Amino acid sequence: MRLSKSSTKIGTKRGASNMTNPNQHDLLGYLADALELDERLAIEDSLRRDPLLREELRRVRRQLELLNDTGLDYQPPPGLANRTLQFIAQHEQSITDTAPDTGNRAELEPVGKRKWRGEAAREPLTVATHPWRFVDIAIALAICLAGAGLVFPLLNISRSNARVMACANNLREVGLAMTQYSEHQNGFFPRVAETGSLAAGGIYAPTLLAGGYVTDPRTFICPASQLADDASLRIPTVAELQAASGDQLARLHRCMGGSYGYALGYRQAGIYRPTRNLYRDTFALVADEPSEDCASSPNHSGKGHNVLLEDGHVVFLKSCHLEGSTDDIFTNDDGKAAAGCHVNDAVIVRSDVSP
């Protein structure tokens, strides 16, 4: 079907309007990672160019975090379901054995085992009500407890998954900011100095905040980390870091990267070089902060960690290696938490680690 020039112009104007209207974008689908690749890339392109859309994304993400923060942390006793079923079976047998023989055993027979006895065997439309006995109350209570034993673990799993997703959404926002920064810095990501007050992996966060690429400091806090419960936590500014020294500077280094670790860069012929944006889908740029032994991340109870790749994708890993790769994202090829040994040696370090 051929379109007229007038209809083409109208379509173009509408398209241009959509690019600046946050309501026209499927932000919920983007946050849930439920979009097709072309749709996700289109939204990310719009986010890079439209500050209003980025603000709308932050608002939607915060609302989702509030909905997910139910506060439930209940673990039922082990074996509760089996003990409940045994309790019910014992009391059903007790009722059958102790019931008086009134000649009408049909009242005690299970419904599925009753035989057809004509019109007289039909169930009455109304039945007489009787007060609840202790056994009835005990059985009802046991059924409720059994249901709780099945439901609450599912709620805990759902809450854990929601936090992993919220953490991944934070990293996606950091990824957008990183891409914007690199576009304004000749393709380079925030540099970690070799010496001085800015020589620590967490410097990426103050750098992005200082440039206005990230406006909410809580973006650097994983909702599943211990830092999420510290309402007083703040990301220091570059000026504060430059003015600090001694123990004060060490404390600022430990918290300035939030809950996440950052890729240090690499050494080539003995010269330290910062990471440049090559849009690689196998290069870890930011991730949940590694543990002291660089084995995993404490943010998700050691069950895994979210990793932001250089091309903007976020993946959840249960090991220190990307799928199909032998490169450890928390140590370099020499097994150290230090700058990489070559351009493709990604090393995510804690906030206070220097090159």
C-alpha positions as CSV (number, residue, x, y, z in Angstrom):
1,M,0.0,0.0,0.0
2,R,1.4,3.4,-1.0
3,L,1.1,6.3,1.4
4,S,0.5,9.9,0.3
5,K,3.0,12.6,1.1
6,S,0.6,14.2,3.5
7,S,0.1,11.0,5.5
8,T,3.8,10.4,5.5
9,K,4.3,13.9,7.0
10,I,1.7,13.3,9.6
11,G,3.3,10.0,10.5
12,T,6.7,11.7,10.8
13,K,5.3,14.4,13.1
14,R,3.6,11.8,15.3
15,G,6.8,9.8,15.5
16,A,8.8,12.8,16.5
17,S,6.2,13.6,19.2
18,N,6.4,10.0,20.5
19,M,10.2,10.3,21.0
20,T,9.7,13.0,23.6
21,N,6.6,11.7,25.3
22,P,7.5,9.2,28.0
23,N,4.0,7.7,28.0
24,Q,4.5,6.4,24.5
25,H,7.3,4.1,25.5
26,D,6.9,0.7,27.1
27,L,9.0,1.5,30.2
28,L,7.5,-1.3,32.2
29,G,8.4,-3.8,29.6
30,Y,11.9,-2.3,29.4
31,L,12.4,-2.6,33.2
32,A,11.1,-6.2,33.1
33,D,13.4,-7.0,30.3
34,A,10.4,-8.3,28.3
35,L,11.0,-6.4,25.0
36,E,12.4,-7.6,21.8
37,L,15.9,-6.5,21.0
38,D,14.9,-3.9,18.5
39,E,12.3,-2.4,20.8
40,R,14.8,-2.3,23.7
41,L,17.5,-0.6,21.6
42,A,14.9,2.0,20.4
43,I,14.0,2.9,23.9
44,E,17.7,3.1,25.0
45,D,18.3,5.4,22.1
46,S,15.4,7.6,23.2
47,L,16.7,7.5,26.8
48,R,20.1,8.8,25.7
49,R,18.6,11.8,23.9
50,D,15.6,12.6,26.1
51,P,16.2,13.7,29.7
52,L,12.4,13.8,30.4
53,L,12.2,10.1,29.4
54,R,15.1,9.3,31.7
55,E,13.3,11.0,34.6
56,E,10.2,9.0,33.8
57,L,12.2,5.8,33.8
58,R,13.6,6.6,37.3
59,R,10.1,7.4,38.6
60,V,8.6,4.1,37.3
61,R,11.5,2.1,38.7
62,R,11.1,3.7,42.1
63,Q,7.4,2.8,42.1
64,L,8.2,-0.8,41.3
65,E,10.7,-1.0,44.1
66,L,8.1,0.3,46.6
67,L,5.7,-2.4,45.4
68,N,8.3,-5.1,45.8
69,D,9.3,-4.0,49.3
70,T,6.7,-6.1,51.2
71,G,8.9,-6.7,54.2
72,L,8.1,-10.4,54.3
73,D,10.9,-12.6,55.5
74,Y,9.2,-15.7,56.8
75,Q,10.6,-19.2,56.7
76,P,8.2,-22.0,57.8
77,P,9.5,-24.9,60.0
78,P,10.9,-27.8,58.0
79,G,8.5,-30.6,57.3
80,L,5.4,-28.6,58.2
81,A,3.4,-29.8,55.2
82,N,4.1,-33.5,55.9
83,R,3.3,-33.2,59.6
84,T,0.0,-31.3,58.8
85,L,-1.1,-34.0,56.4
86,Q,-0.4,-36.7,58.9
87,F,-2.3,-34.8,61.6
88,I,-5.4,-34.5,59.3
89,A,-5.3,-38.2,58.4
90,Q,-5.0,-39.3,62.1
91,H,-8.0,-37.1,63.2
92,E,-10.1,-38.2,60.3
93,Q,-9.6,-41.8,61.3
94,S,-10.3,-40.9,64.9
95,I,-13.6,-39.4,64.0
96,T,-14.6,-42.5,62.0
97,D,-13.6,-44.9,64.7
98,T,-15.3,-43.1,67.6
99,A,-18.6,-42.0,65.8
100,P,-21.7,-43.8,67.1
101,D,-23.3,-46.4,64.9
102,T,-26.6,-44.7,63.9
103,G,-27.3,-47.0,61.0
104,N,-26.6,-44.3,58.6
105,R,-23.0,-44.9,57.6
106,A,-23.3,-42.7,54.5
107,E,-22.7,-39.6,56.6
108,L,-19.3,-41.0,57.5
109,E,-18.3,-42.4,54.1
110,P,-16.2,-40.2,51.8
111,V,-18.3,-38.6,49.1
112,G,-16.3,-40.3,46.4
113,K,-17.1,-43.8,47.8
114,R,-20.9,-43.4,48.3
115,K,-23.1,-45.7,46.2
116,W,-26.2,-44.6,44.4
117,R,-29.2,-45.5,46.5
118,G,-32.0,-43.7,44.7
119,E,-33.7,-40.5,45.6
120,A,-33.1,-41.0,49.3
121,A,-29.3,-40.8,48.8
122,R,-29.3,-37.4,47.2
123,E,-27.6,-34.6,49.1
124,P,-30.0,-32.3,50.8
125,L,-30.1,-28.7,49.6
126,T,-29.7,-27.5,53.2
127,V,-27.9,-29.1,56.1
128,A,-28.2,-28.5,59.8
129,T,-25.5,-26.4,61.3
130,H,-23.5,-27.7,64.3
131,P,-21.1,-25.9,66.6
132,W,-17.4,-26.4,65.7
133,R,-15.7,-29.0,67.8
134,F,-12.1,-28.7,68.9
135,V,-11.1,-31.3,66.3
136,D,-12.7,-29.3,63.6
137,I,-10.8,-26.1,64.7
138,A,-7.5,-28.0,64.9
139,I,-7.9,-29.5,61.4
140,A,-8.8,-26.1,60.0
141,L,-5.8,-24.5,61.7
142,A,-3.5,-27.2,60.4
143,I,-4.7,-26.7,56.9
144,C,-4.0,-23.0,57.2
145,L,-0.5,-23.7,58.5
146,A,0.1,-26.1,55.7
147,G,-1.0,-23.5,53.2
148,A,1.3,-20.9,54.8
149,G,4.2,-23.4,54.5
150,L,3.6,-23.6,50.8
151,V,2.8,-19.9,50.1
152,F,5.5,-18.1,52.1
153,P,8.5,-19.7,50.5
154,L,7.0,-18.7,47.1
155,L,6.7,-15.1,48.4
156,N,10.3,-15.1,49.5
157,I,11.4,-16.4,46.1
158,S,9.3,-13.8,44.4
159,R,10.8,-11.0,46.6
160,S,14.3,-12.2,45.9
161,N,13.7,-12.2,42.2
162,A,12.1,-8.7,42.4
163,R,15.3,-7.4,44.1
164,V,17.5,-9.1,41.4
165,M,15.4,-7.3,38.8
166,A,15.5,-4.0,40.6
167,C,19.3,-4.3,40.9
168,A,19.5,-5.1,37.1
169,N,17.4,-2.0,36.4
170,N,19.9,0.1,38.4
171,L,22.7,-1.3,36.3
172,R,20.9,-0.6,33.1
173,E,20.5,3.1,34.1
174,V,24.2,3.1,35.0
175,G,24.9,1.6,31.6
176,L,23.0,4.4,29.8
177,A,25.0,7.0,31.8
178,M,28.3,5.3,31.0
179,T,27.5,5.3,27.2
180,Q,26.6,9.0,27.3
181,Y,29.8,9.7,29.2
182,S,31.9,7.8,26.7
183,E,30.3,9.7,23.8
184,H,31.4,13.0,25.4
185,Q,34.9,11.7,26.4
186,N,36.3,10.5,23.1
187,G,35.0,7.0,23.7
188,F,36.5,6.5,27.2
189,F,34.7,5.5,30.4
190,P,35.5,7.2,33.7
191,R,39.2,6.9,34.4
192,V,40.6,5.5,37.6
193,A,43.7,7.3,38.6
194,E,46.8,5.3,39.5
195,T,47.7,7.5,42.5
196,G,46.2,10.2,44.6
197,S,42.8,10.6,46.2
198,L,40.9,9.5,43.1
199,A,42.8,6.2,42.8
200,A,40.0,3.8,43.6
201,G,37.5,1.8,41.5
202,G,34.5,3.5,42.9
203,I,35.4,6.8,41.4
204,Y,33.1,6.1,38.5
205,A,30.0,7.0,40.6
206,P,31.1,10.5,41.7
207,T,32.3,11.1,38.2
208,L,28.9,10.3,36.7
209,L,27.1,12.4,39.4
210,A,29.4,15.4,38.8
211,G,28.7,15.3,35.1
212,G,24.9,15.0,35.6
213,Y,24.8,11.7,33.8
214,V,23.2,10.2,36.9
215,T,21.0,12.5,39.1
216,D,19.9,10.1,41.8
217,P,22.7,8.7,44.0
218,R,20.6,5.8,45.1
219,T,21.0,4.4,41.5
220,F,24.3,3.1,42.7
221,I,22.7,1.1,45.6
222,C,21.6,-2.5,44.9
223,P,18.2,-3.0,46.7
224,A,19.4,-6.4,47.9
225,S,22.6,-5.2,49.5
226,Q,23.2,-4.2,53.1
227,L,23.8,-0.6,52.0
228,A,20.1,-0.4,50.9
229,D,19.1,-0.3,54.6
230,D,21.3,2.7,55.3
231,A,19.2,5.7,54.6
232,S,22.1,8.0,55.6
233,L,24.5,6.6,53.0
234,R,25.7,9.1,50.4
235,I,28.1,9.1,47.5
236,P,30.9,11.6,48.1
237,T,31.7,14.3,45.6
238,V,34.9,14.6,43.7
239,A,35.8,17.7,45.7
240,E,35.2,15.9,49.0
241,L,37.6,13.1,47.9
242,Q,40.3,15.6,46.8
243,A,40.0,17.4,50.2
244,A,40.1,14.2,52.3
245,S,43.1,12.3,53.6
246,G,44.0,9.4,55.9
247,D,41.2,7.4,57.5
248,Q,38.5,9.8,56.2
249,L,39.7,9.2,52.6
250,A,39.7,5.4,53.2
251,R,36.1,5.5,54.5
252,L,35.0,7.6,51.4
253,H,36.7,5.1,49.1
254,R,34.8,2.2,50.6
255,C,31.4,3.8,50.0
256,M,31.8,6.0,46.9
257,G,31.0,3.2,44.5
258,G,27.8,2.2,46.2
259,S,26.9,-1.5,46.0
260,Y,28.7,-2.0,42.7
261,G,32.2,-2.7,41.4
262,Y,33.8,-1.2,38.3
263,A,36.3,-2.3,35.7
264,L,39.7,-0.8,36.4
265,G,41.3,-0.7,33.0
266,Y,44.4,-2.6,31.8
267,R,48.2,-2.3,31.4
268,Q,49.9,-2.4,28.0
269,A,53.7,-2.5,27.9
270,G,53.7,-1.4,31.5
271,I,51.5,1.6,30.8
272,Y,48.1,1.9,32.6
273,R,45.2,2.6,30.2
274,P,41.5,3.3,31.0
275,T,38.7,1.3,29.5
276,R,37.4,2.5,26.2
277,N,33.9,1.8,24.9
278,L,34.2,-0.8,22.2
279,Y,30.5,-2.0,22.7
280,R,31.7,-5.5,23.5
281,D,29.0,-8.0,24.6
282,T,31.6,-10.1,26.5
283,F,33.3,-7.4,28.5
284,A,32.1,-6.8,32.1
285,L,32.0,-3.1,32.9
286,V,30.0,-2.8,36.2
287,A,28.7,-5.6,38.5
288,D,27.5,-6.3,42.0
289,E,30.5,-5.6,44.2
290,P,32.7,-8.8,44.6
291,S,33.3,-10.4,48.0
292,E,36.7,-10.1,49.8
293,D,37.8,-13.4,48.2
294,C,36.5,-12.3,44.7
295,A,34.4,-15.5,44.6
296,S,30.9,-13.9,44.2
297,S,29.0,-10.9,45.5
298,P,27.4,-10.5,49.0
299,N,24.6,-8.4,47.4
300,H,22.4,-11.5,46.6
301,S,23.5,-13.8,49.5
302,G,26.2,-15.4,47.4
303,K,23.6,-16.8,45.0
304,G,25.0,-14.8,42.0
305,H,25.5,-11.3,40.7
306,N,24.2,-8.9,38.1
307,V,26.8,-7.9,35.5
308,L,26.5,-4.9,33.1
309,L,28.3,-5.6,29.9
310,E,29.9,-2.9,27.8
311,D,27.2,-3.0,25.1
312,G,24.5,-2.2,27.7
313,H,23.2,-5.7,28.4
314,V,22.7,-6.9,32.0
315,V,23.1,-10.7,32.8
316,F,22.8,-12.6,36.1
317,L,25.7,-15.0,36.7
318,K,26.0,-17.7,39.2
319,S,29.8,-17.9,38.7
320,C,32.7,-15.6,38.0
321,H,32.7,-16.4,34.3
322,L,30.5,-15.2,31.4
323,E,28.8,-17.9,29.5
324,G,31.2,-19.5,27.0
325,S,34.2,-17.6,28.5
326,T,37.1,-18.6,30.8
327,D,37.8,-15.0,31.8
328,D,37.2,-14.4,35.5
329,I,35.4,-11.0,35.8
330,F,36.7,-10.4,39.4
331,T,40.5,-11.1,38.8
332,N,42.9,-10.5,35.9
333,D,44.7,-13.2,34.0
334,D,47.4,-13.3,36.8
335,G,44.7,-14.0,39.4
336,K,44.9,-10.6,41.0
337,A,42.2,-8.0,41.8
338,A,44.1,-5.3,39.8
339,A,44.2,-3.8,36.3
340,G,43.7,-6.2,33.4
341,C,46.7,-7.8,31.7
342,H,45.4,-6.8,28.2
343,V,42.6,-4.8,26.5
344,N,40.0,-7.6,26.8
345,D,40.9,-8.6,30.4
346,A,37.9,-7.2,32.3
347,V,38.5,-6.9,36.1
348,I,35.6,-5.7,38.3
349,V,37.0,-4.5,41.7
350,R,35.6,-3.3,44.9
351,S,35.1,0.5,45.5
352,D,38.4,1.0,47.4
353,V,40.7,-1.0,45.1
354,S,43.2,0.9,43.1
355,P,45.0,-0.1,39.8
